[in-house]
C-alpha cells in the first residue's frame, strides 16, 4: 500500500499520525514548527486523505502493519511517534509487534483501553448514521463537540477547516475504520512492556477520552510522562497549539 505523506526538515525523525476522520493536513502547523529541528513526516492513514483503503475488512493491526511497511520503505531506523486518538491506537498496535522502530510514543488524546460495550454500541450507531446520511452530514455533527465548549466560538474558522477535512473522508474509510476501532484489542500490556518513553497528552475537558481513564494508564509504562491541558477537549493540537507544540518539542529532546 502506498501511504501518502509530506516531509519537512532534518534531524530526529518525528512521525505525525492523525486521528479519525482527519488526514495529514491536521498537523500543518506542527509540521512547520517542528521541522526547524527535526525531520517531520505526516502521513495519511489508509482510507483517509490520499491513502486508499485496502479492500476487505480492516483492523487496527492491519493499519499498524501498513505504517510499519511505510517506515521500512523510507528506511527509517527509528521514529518518535505522535499519534492523535486513532493514531494512538495504531501506534500501540505497531508497538506491540515492532517496538524496535520507536524512540518514543506520544498518545495525544488517545488510550490503550478497548472500547466498552457502551462505546461499541455508539460505534454501531455511527455506522448506521453514515449509511443513512453520508460522511458530510456526519462530519457536520461530529467535529464541533470534539472541542471544549468554551473554545468553540473563538475557533470557528479552525472548526470549519476540520469539518472540511472530515467531510472529505471516503465513505469506506470512515465505516471500516469505525468498525476497526470498535473491535480493537485492549493494549494496556503494551504500555507495561514498551521499552521507550511514553508521553500522554490529555485534555481536562475531553469528552471522547475522559482524563480519568488516562490517569489510570499513566502509571503503567516503565518511562511515562503526562501533560494535562486545561480548557481543552479532544483537539489539543488546535485548541492549545502553542502549549502542545512545546510539549512535543520537549518530548523529542527527551527521546533523542
Long-range contacts (C-beta under 8 A, 24 or more apart in sequence): 1-46, 1-51, 1-52, 1-54, 1-66, 1-69, 2-51, 2-52, 3-43, 3-44, 3-45, 3-46, 3-51, 3-66, 3-67, 3-69, 3-70, 4-43, 4-44, 4-49, 4-50, 4-51, 5-41, 5-42, 5-43, 5-44, 5-70, 6-31, 6-41, 6-42, 7-39, 7-40, 7-41, 7-42, 8-32, 8-35, 8-39, 8-40, 9-34, 9-35, 9-36, 9-37, 9-38, 9-39, 9-40, 10-38, 10-39, 11-37, 11-38, 11-39, 12-37, 12-38, 12-39, 12-80, 12-103, 12-252, 12-255, 12-256, 13-38, 13-39, 13-41, 13-76, 13-77, 13-78, 13-79, 13-80, 14-38, 14-39, 14-40, 14-41, 14-79, 14-80, 14-82, 14-248, 14-252, 15-41, 15-43, 15-67, 15-71, 15-76, 15-79, 15-80, 15-81, 15-82, 16-40, 16-41, 16-42, 16-43, 16-82, 16-87, 17-43, 17-45, 17-67, 17-81, 17-82, 17-83, 17-84, 17-87, 17-88, 17-90, 17-91, 18-42, 18-43, 18-44, 18-45, 18-48, 18-49, 18-84, 18-86, 18-87, 19-84, 19-85, 19-86, 19-87, 19-109, 20-85, 20-86, 20-174, 20-177, 20-178, 20-181, 21-48, 21-139, 21-142, 21-143, 21-165, 21-166, 21-169, 21-174, 22-48, 22-84, 22-86, 22-162, 22-165, 22-166, 23-48, 23-49, 23-50, 23-165, 23-168, 23-169, 24-49, 25-49, 25-165, 26-84, 26-162, 26-165, 26-237, 26-238, 27-237, 29-237, 29-241, 29-245, 30-82, 30-237, 30-241, 30-245, 30-248, 33-245, 34-245, 34-248, 34-249, 34-252, 37-249, 37-252, 38-80, 38-252, 41-74, 41-79, 43-67, 43-70, 45-86, 45-87, 45-90, 45-177, 46-173, 47-169, 47-170, 47-172, 47-173, 47-174, 47-176, 47-177, 48-169, 48-170, 48-173, 48-177, 53-170, 53-172, 53-173, 53-176, 57-176, 57-179, 58-176, 58-177, 58-179, 58-180, 59-180, 59-183, 59-184, 60-89, 60-90, 60-93, 60-180, 60-181, 60-183, 60-184, 60-185, 61-93, 61-97, 62-180, 63-90, 63-93, 63-177, 63-180, 64-90, 64-91, 64-93, 64-94, 64-96, 64-97, 65-94, 65-97, 67-94, 68-94, 68-97, 68-98, 68-101, 71-101, 76-101, 78-102, 78-103, 79-103, 80-104, 80-105, 80-106, 80-251, 80-252, 80-255, 80-256, 81-105, 81-106, 82-106, 82-108, 82-248, 83-107, 83-108, 83-110, 84-108, 84-109, 84-110, 84-237, 85-109, 85-110, 85-208, 85-209, 85-234, 86-110, 86-177, 86-181, 89-181, 89-184, 92-187, 92-190, 92-191, 93-184, 93-187, 95-190, 95-194, 96-187, 96-190, 99-193, 99-194, 99-195, 99-196, 102-194, 102-196, 103-196, 103-255, 103-256, 104-196, 104-197, 104-198, 104-199, 104-251, 104-252, 104-254, 104-255, 105-194, 105-196, 105-197, 105-198, 105-199, 106-198, 106-199, 106-200, 106-201, 106-248, 106-251, 107-198, 107-199, 107-200, 107-201, 108-201, 108-236, 108-237, 108-244, 109-201, 109-202, 109-203, 109-206, 109-208, 109-209, 109-234, 109-235, 109-236, 110-209, 111-209, 111-213, 111-214, 111-217, 112-186, 112-187, 112-188, 112-190, 112-191, 112-217, 112-220, 113-186, 113-188, 113-213, 113-217, 114-184, 114-185, 114-186, 114-187, 115-181, 115-182, 115-183, 115-184, 119-182, 120-182, 123-178, 123-179, 123-181, 123-182, 124-182, 126-178, 127-175, 127-178, 127-179, 130-171, 130-174, 130-175, 130-178, 131-175, 134-171, 135-166, 135-167, 135-169, 135-170, 135-171, 135-174, 136-167, 138-166, 138-174, 139-163, 139-166, 139-167, 139-169, 140-167, 142-166, 145-207, 145-233, 146-208, 146-233, 146-234, 146-235, 147-233, 147-234, 147-235, 147-238, 147-239, 148-203, 148-205, 148-231, 148-232, 148-233, 148-239, 149-205, 149-233, 150-231, 151-231, 151-232, 151-233, 151-239, 155-238, 155-239, 158-238, 162-235, 162-238, 188-217, 188-220, 191-217, 191-220, 191-221, 192-220, 192-221, 192-222, 194-221, 194-222, 195-222, 196-223, 196-255, 197-221, 197-223, 197-224, 197-225, 197-251, 197-254, 197-255, 198-223, 198-224, 198-225, 199-225, 199-226, 199-227, 199-247, 199-248, 199-251, 200-224, 200-225, 200-226, 200-227, 201-227, 201-229, 201-236, 201-244, 201-247, 202-226, 202-227, 202-228, 202-229, 203-228, 203-229, 203-232, 203-233, 203-234, 203-235, 203-236, 203-239, 204-228, 204-229, 204-230, 204-231, 204-232, 205-231, 205-232, 205-233, 206-232, 206-233, 206-234, 207-233, 207-234, 208-233, 208-234, 209-234, 225-251, 225-254
